[in-house]
Amino acid sequence: MADSLNNRRLKILHAADLHLGAPVAVPDCTLSPQAGQARGEALSRLVKTAIREKADLVFLGGDVFDSPNPAPGARLTLLRALTELVSQKIRVFIAPGNHDPRTPLSVWESLPPVEGVHVFATQAEGVALEDLGVWVAGCAHNSRHVTEDLAQTLPPPPSGLTGLALLHCDPTGDIENQAHKPYAPAELSRLRRGDFAFWGLGHWHRPQILNRSPLVLMPGAVQGAHKNETGPHGAWLVKLSGQACEADFAPLSLINHHRLDLNLEPGIKDLTDLAWLISQKLPEKSSEETGIECLYLGLFGQSPLWRYFQGAEADYSAEELKKALDLAGLELKTDGLSPMADPAELEAGEDVLAGLLAMLKKIQADPEQAASLAKQIKKNLHPLACRQNSDDLAGYIGSLLPKVRDLALASLLPPEQEKE
């Protein structure tokens, strides 16, 4: 590959998978307005970052839109961003992906052209930027299910120009690919041996550095879509000088999703202890922009905190935890918590609680018992539940038994029977 950049440092802000027009899930309905703006806000932050860092180029590696025919609002959001970037003399390259393939009826054929923005065609092509000393090659998906290795179709850089590649693909090899289907599979080993100094990819939703030399980057989605897309989301700021490449991650997401499962030790005795423990597990806020933090928290084990999350007190405890951790949204799973008591001792007693626990255990262990219970209480259930067949109704009743057990313990277990 040519060493044409000499001592000049070229800056590229590389992003992908904006999925404009797609929803963002949040644990609290009061956050719905912010969720509706999250993807557009992430793009706005991308534009601000490119201008602040004086980027020469912005790469968008596919799935800019969530569908090939997005709503007018999503189109306008992108057009405004592109117009602002080129007004600052920042050139933009886009390689449409499997969600927004370039077809005769897609958005890419009807979107008004913006001077300084190049949307790659389905036939691989390269663009020479003589003033920057680089050759930018790329290719668009022509359908939602591309099985061809598009990386092998990219034209190599001509003599005297440094090669940069932009592509939406699934790089196979020894790097975990988050179980994505192999859309446009590209052998990572081939990318390493290719003619390009930098590969800007898209498709996986988690940011990764796949190779250092040549530099192969997956930026991930700029905004996590739901609780399974945790961690930082944003873009890579790439700096090339001669053959030297370096990349820094720039967080851009408005809504940040975090997941945490904790097996509580007996020493965690109150909400203050719990909030401190969680704060030590969560990552520090790294973005200069204001983020909306959402936590999906699972609590497990025998714990003195069990009572905090039972009955009417549960909502109060959850709200206090949100305030202590400065969270905008909190989704709690506490059915894995149990009191500081020996279950066998409780079931062996002679009081009402012991009898109820023994009965619930018997019903859970015997499908016929669950079916018999369902038949007995069917007339007291909601009409929609009564429409289920016998097996489904028995399964529904069985799913409620752990909650019944928790309610029984919360109501009937004396605090003095809980161990320290």
Buried (B, 14 or more C-beta within 10 A) or exposed (E): BBEBBEEEEBBBBBBBBBBBBBBBBBBBEEBEEBBBBBBBBBBBBBBBBBBEBEBBBBBBBBBBBBBBBBEEEBBEBBBBBBBBBBEEEBBBBBBBBBBBBBBEEBBBEEBEEBEBBBBBBBEBBBBBBEEBBBBBBBBBBBEBEBEBBBBEEBBBBEEEBBBBBBBBBBBBBEBEBBEEEBBBBBBBEBBBEBBBBBBBBBBBBBBBEBBEEBBBBBBBBBBBBBBEBBBBBBBBBBBBEBEEBEBEBBBBBBBBBBBBEBEBEEEBBEBEBBBEBBEEEBEEEEBEBEBBBBBBBBBBBBBBBBBBBBEEEBEEBBEBBBEBBEBBBBBBEBBBBBBBBEBEEBBEEEEEBBEBBBBBBEBBEEEEBBBBBBEEEBEEBEEEBEEBEEEEBBBBBBEEBEEBBBBBBBEBBEEEBBEE
